[in-house]
Amino acid sequence: MKLLIVRHGESEKNTTGLVQGPNTQSNLTDLGRRQAQKLAERLKSEHIDLAFVSPMDRARQTADIILQYHPNTVVQYALDLSERSHGQYEGGPSSKPLEDWHASGLPFGEFKPEGGESWFGAGERVTGFIQSILNQHKNDSSTILIVGHGSVFTYFLMQADSQDTHAESKERYDYYHPSNTAMSTLELGENGQLKLISLNDVSHLDL
């Protein structure tokens, strides 16, 4: 079994410095559509059995572009793949939650905005959903595309690579954080262990 983990292409609000969350609808920019098209060309000859996609516009549009070459792929939209909820900060400047986090004295992963989720909570939500997919398909040879969001995929990728998400390290977070249309490939071995084959590959953007 193989997983293809893809962050959405550049969205309009990626360019504004505003906080995006599950209630933020933001279309792909022209650049975002080009990024997704380049990834689509790269995956054109890949057999994709299933796709699980965040229902946010930016993720749906990215998946639609990729799957134009895969008309028979079964697609499911999953709320559990939504981006972290930033509660009161959503739609506002990204500097504000960072200021309040520093002022709180809490570890980054534990800081929970009013009406929102902590990074730990959101990451565990997405990781749990992906684990349920693994459990369902552990005995077959499916290739599964998962399209979603950067912050929550960072948590999942760190977990998949046996990294301690509770260890405070901006450098480690940045290393695992996917850029727009970055793709990570993971395989589930016969021993039931998930192996990270490639991390946040954006080589298609150079084409």
C-alpha positions in Angstrom: 0.0 0.0 0.0 1.2 3.5 -0.9 0.2 6.9 0.3 0.7 10.2 -1.6 0.4 13.1 0.8 -0.1 16.4 -1.0 -0.6 19.9 0.3 -2.8 22.2 -1.8 -1.5 24.7 -4.3 -1.0 28.3 -3.4 -4.3 29.9 -2.4 -5.4 33.6 -2.5 -5.0 33.9 1.3 -1.6 32.3 1.3 -0.4 35.6 -0.3 -2.1 37.9 2.2 -0.5 36.9 5.5 -3.9 36.1 7.0 -4.7 33.1 9.1 -6.5 30.3 7.2 -8.6 27.6 8.8 -11.5 25.2 8.1 -13.9 28.2 7.8 -11.7 30.0 5.3 -12.6 29.5 1.7 -9.8 30.5 -0.5 -9.4 29.7 -4.2 -6.2 28.7 -5.8 -4.2 31.6 -7.4 -3.0 31.3 -11.0 0.3 30.1 -9.6 -1.5 27.6 -7.4 -3.2 26.2 -10.4 0.0 25.9 -12.3 1.6 24.2 -9.4 -1.2 21.7 -9.3 -1.1 21.1 -13.0 2.6 20.3 -12.8 2.0 17.8 -10.1 -0.9 16.4 -12.2 1.5 15.9 -15.1 3.9 14.1 -12.8 1.3 11.8 -11.5 -0.4 11.2 -14.9 0.9 7.7 -15.3 0.4 6.8 -11.6 -2.5 4.4 -10.8 -4.4 6.1 -8.0 -7.1 3.9 -6.5 -8.6 6.2 -4.0 -8.4 9.9 -3.0 -9.3 11.5 0.3 -9.6 15.2 0.1 -10.2 18.1 2.6 -13.4 19.8 1.7 -11.8 23.3 1.7 -11.8 25.0 -1.8 -8.1 25.1 -2.1 -7.7 21.4 -1.5 -10.7 20.4 -3.7 -9.4 22.5 -6.6 -5.9 21.0 -6.2 -7.4 17.4 -6.2 -9.6 18.2 -9.2 -6.6 19.2 -11.3 -4.5 16.2 -10.2 -7.4 13.8 -10.9 -8.3 15.1 -14.3 -6.1 12.2 -15.6 -7.7 9.7 -13.2 -11.5 9.7 -14.0 -12.1 6.3 -12.4 -10.5 7.2 -9.0 -13.0 7.1 -6.1 -12.9 10.4 -4.3 -14.1 11.0 -0.7 -14.2 14.5 1.0 -13.3 14.2 4.6 -13.9 16.9 7.3 -11.2 15.2 9.4 -8.6 16.4 6.8 -9.5 20.1 7.3 -6.9 22.5 8.4 -6.4 23.3 12.0 -9.1 25.6 13.4 -7.5 28.9 14.6 -10.8 30.0 16.2 -10.8 33.7 17.0 -7.7 34.3 14.8 -9.1 33.0 11.6 -9.1 35.6 8.9 -6.9 37.9 10.9 -3.1 38.7 10.6 -0.9 35.7 11.2 1.3 37.7 13.6 -1.4 37.9 16.3 -1.6 34.2 17.3 2.2 34.0 17.3 2.3 37.0 19.7 -0.4 35.5 22.0 1.3 32.1 21.9 4.7 33.6 23.1 2.8 35.6 25.8 1.1 32.4 27.0 4.3 30.6 28.0 2.8 27.4 26.7 4.6 25.0 24.3 3.7 25.7 20.7 1.7 22.5 20.3 -0.4 23.1 23.4 -1.5 26.6 22.7 -5.2 26.5 21.9 -6.9 29.6 20.5 -10.4 30.5 21.8 -12.9 28.5 19.7 -10.1 26.6 18.0 -7.7 23.7 18.2 -4.1 23.2 19.4 -1.6 22.0 16.9 -1.4 18.8 18.8 -5.2 18.3 18.7 -5.5 19.1 15.0 -2.5 16.9 14.1 -3.8 14.0 16.1 -7.2 14.4 14.4 -5.6 14.1 10.9 -3.2 11.4 12.0 -6.0 9.4 13.4 -8.0 9.7 10.2 -5.1 8.6 8.1 -4.5 5.7 10.5 -8.1 4.6 9.9 -7.3 4.5 6.1 -4.2 2.4 6.7 -6.2 0.0 8.9 -8.9 -0.4 6.1 -6.4 -1.0 3.3 -3.4 -2.6 5.1 -3.9 -5.9 3.2 -4.2 -4.6 -0.3 -1.9 -2.8 -2.8 -3.8 0.4 -3.1 -2.3 3.7 -4.0 -4.1 6.4 -2.1 -3.9 10.2 -2.7 -4.6 12.4 0.3 -4.9 16.2 -0.3 -5.0 18.6 2.5 -3.1 21.3 4.5 0.3 22.2 5.7 0.1 22.5 9.4 -1.7 19.3 10.1 0.4 17.4 7.5 3.5 18.6 9.3 2.4 16.8 12.5 1.5 13.6 10.6 4.8 13.5 8.7 6.8 14.0 11.9 4.9 11.2 13.5 5.4 9.0 10.4 9.1 9.6 10.6 9.2 8.8 14.3 9.9 12.4 15.3 8.9 13.6 18.8 6.2 16.2 18.0 6.4 17.4 21.7 10.1 18.4 21.2 10.1 22.2 20.8 12.1 22.9 17.6 11.2 25.4 15.0 13.9 24.0 12.7 12.3 20.5 12.9 8.8 21.9 12.3 10.1 23.8 9.3 11.9 20.8 7.9 8.7 18.7 7.9 6.3 21.5 6.8 5.2 21.0 3.2 5.3 23.9 0.7 2.5 24.3 -1.8 1.9 21.0 -3.8 4.8 19.3 -2.0 4.2 15.5 -2.1 5.4 13.0 0.4 5.3 9.3 -0.4 4.9 6.6 2.3 4.6 2.8 2.0 3.1 0.4 4.4 5.3 -2.7 4.8 4.4 -6.3 5.4 5.3 -5.7 9.1 2.6 -3.1 9.3 5.1 -0.2 9.7 4.7 2.9 7.7 7.9 4.0 5.9 8.6 7.5 4.7 10.0 7.1 1.1 10.2 10.8 0.1 9.5 14.0 2.0 7.9 17.1 0.6 9.1 16.5 -2.9 8.6 19.6 -5.2 10.8 18.5 -8.1 7.7 18.8 -10.4 7.8 22.6 -9.9 11.2 22.7 -11.7 9.8 21.3 -14.9 
